[in-house]
């Protein structure tokens, strides 16, 4: 029988957190810049960044500026889910291409999802996909009319 056990994630220390905080501001920051700002050898910066990337603790992405590009429309959806089905529904949502963000939350709803769409027809088709997921009770949709800020800034230090 094949084992699905994965190696544990490497521990993240204070230096890793400082590197992550720098790279959140500029994901293209050079190893030299990191080493200078943190007063560490460049080889240490290179090793640490590569270890964080390879272990999937961080990922480097490009985010288009919707103010400058013809951006798709966005919707925020708040979902009510059956007890015991929240993780399953969240995992199913995370697999959908139109879904940009999935979060299991505590409060009035169980899951919050951000969805992109180019037309009302696409949003309607997404809603049809959504209702086919077992465990979903209901959802509220909010259409984003104006995006003022799109930045996730989780500080670790």
C-alpha positions as CSV (number, residue, x, y, z in Angstrom):
1,X,0.0,0.0,0.0
2,X,1.4,3.4,-1.0
3,X,1.8,5.9,1.8
4,X,0.4,9.4,1.5
5,X,2.6,10.7,4.4
6,X,4.4,13.8,3.4
7,X,7.6,15.1,5.1
8,X,6.8,17.7,7.7
9,X,7.3,21.3,6.7
10,X,10.6,22.8,7.8
11,X,10.5,25.0,10.9
12,X,10.2,28.7,10.2
13,X,12.3,30.9,12.5
14,X,12.6,34.6,13.0
15,X,15.0,35.1,10.1
16,X,12.6,33.3,7.8
17,X,9.8,35.6,8.9
18,X,11.9,38.6,8.2
19,X,12.7,37.3,4.7
20,X,9.0,36.6,4.1
21,X,8.0,40.1,5.3
22,X,10.6,41.7,2.8
23,X,9.4,39.5,-0.1
24,X,5.8,40.4,0.6
25,X,6.6,44.0,-0.3
26,X,8.8,43.0,-3.3
27,X,8.7,39.4,-4.5
28,X,11.5,40.1,-7.0
29,X,13.9,41.4,-4.3
30,X,17.4,40.1,-5.0
31,X,19.3,37.9,-2.6
32,X,21.8,40.7,-2.4
33,X,19.1,43.1,-1.3
34,X,17.8,40.7,1.3
35,X,21.2,40.0,2.7
36,X,22.0,43.7,2.9
37,X,18.7,44.6,4.6
38,X,19.0,41.8,7.1
39,X,22.8,41.9,7.5
40,X,23.2,38.2,6.6
41,X,25.4,36.5,3.9
42,X,24.0,36.5,0.4
43,X,24.4,32.7,0.4
44,X,22.2,32.5,3.5
45,X,19.5,34.6,1.8
46,X,19.6,32.4,-1.3
47,X,19.4,29.2,0.7
48,X,16.6,30.4,2.9
49,X,14.4,31.8,0.1
50,X,14.9,28.6,-2.0
51,X,14.0,26.5,1.0
52,X,10.8,28.5,1.7
53,X,9.8,28.2,-2.0
54,X,10.7,24.5,-2.4
55,X,8.8,23.6,0.8
56,X,5.8,25.7,-0.5
57,X,5.8,27.9,2.7
58,X,5.9,30.8,0.3
59,X,5.0,31.2,-3.4
60,X,5.9,34.1,-5.6
61,X,3.1,35.4,-7.9
62,X,2.3,38.3,-10.1
63,X,-0.9,40.3,-9.4
64,X,-2.3,42.4,-12.2
65,X,-3.3,46.0,-11.4
66,X,-7.1,46.1,-12.2
67,X,-7.0,49.9,-12.5
68,X,-4.6,49.6,-15.5
69,X,-5.9,46.4,-17.1
70,X,-9.4,45.6,-18.3
71,X,-10.0,43.4,-15.3
72,X,-12.7,40.8,-14.9
73,X,-15.5,41.4,-12.6
74,X,-15.4,40.0,-9.1
75,X,-18.0,38.7,-6.6
76,X,-17.7,37.9,-2.9
77,X,-19.8,35.0,-1.9
78,X,-20.7,34.0,1.7
79,X,-21.7,30.4,2.1
80,X,-23.8,28.5,4.6
81,X,-22.7,24.8,4.7
82,X,-24.0,21.8,6.5
83,X,-22.2,20.8,9.7
84,X,-19.5,18.3,9.0
85,X,-19.2,19.3,5.3
86,X,-17.3,22.6,5.6
87,X,-13.9,21.2,4.7
88,X,-15.3,19.2,1.9
89,X,-17.1,22.1,0.3
90,X,-14.1,24.4,0.8
91,X,-11.8,21.8,-1.0
92,X,-14.3,21.5,-3.9
93,X,-14.4,25.3,-4.3
94,X,-10.6,25.6,-4.3
95,X,-10.5,23.3,-7.3
96,X,-12.7,25.6,-9.4
97,X,-10.9,27.8,-11.9
98,X,-13.1,30.9,-11.4
99,X,-12.4,30.9,-7.6
100,X,-9.7,33.3,-6.6
101,X,-9.9,33.0,-2.8
102,X,-11.4,30.4,-0.4
103,X,-11.5,30.9,3.3
104,X,-13.2,28.9,6.1
105,X,-14.4,31.4,8.6
106,X,-16.0,31.6,12.0
107,X,-19.0,33.8,12.3
108,X,-22.3,34.2,10.5
109,X,-21.1,32.2,7.5
110,X,-18.9,29.1,7.1
111,X,-17.0,29.9,3.9
112,X,-16.1,33.1,2.1
113,X,-15.2,32.9,-1.6
114,X,-14.0,35.5,-4.1
115,X,-15.0,34.7,-7.7
116,X,-14.0,36.3,-11.0
117,X,-16.2,36.5,-14.0
118,X,-16.4,38.3,-17.3
119,X,-20.1,38.4,-17.8
120,X,-23.3,37.8,-15.9
121,X,-23.7,34.6,-17.8
122,X,-20.4,33.3,-16.5
123,X,-21.5,34.2,-12.9
124,X,-24.8,32.4,-13.5
125,X,-22.9,29.3,-14.7
126,X,-20.7,29.5,-11.6
127,X,-23.7,29.6,-9.4
128,X,-25.0,26.4,-11.1
129,X,-21.6,24.7,-10.4
130,X,-21.8,26.0,-6.8
131,X,-25.3,24.5,-6.2
132,X,-24.1,21.1,-7.3
133,X,-21.7,20.8,-4.4
134,X,-23.1,18.5,-1.7
135,X,-23.4,20.2,1.6
136,X,-24.0,23.8,0.5
137,X,-27.2,25.1,2.1
138,X,-27.3,28.7,0.7
139,X,-25.1,31.6,-0.3
140,X,-25.2,35.4,-0.5
141,X,-23.5,37.2,-3.4
142,X,-22.0,40.6,-3.4
143,X,-20.8,42.1,-6.7
144,X,-17.6,44.2,-6.4
145,X,-18.4,47.5,-7.9
146,X,-15.1,49.3,-7.2
147,X,-11.9,47.7,-6.0
148,X,-9.9,50.1,-3.9
149,X,-7.3,47.7,-2.5
150,X,-6.3,44.1,-3.2
151,X,-3.4,43.2,-1.0
152,X,-3.0,40.4,1.5
153,X,-0.6,41.5,4.1
154,X,-0.2,38.8,6.8
155,X,2.7,39.9,9.0
156,X,4.7,37.2,10.8
157,X,7.0,39.3,12.9
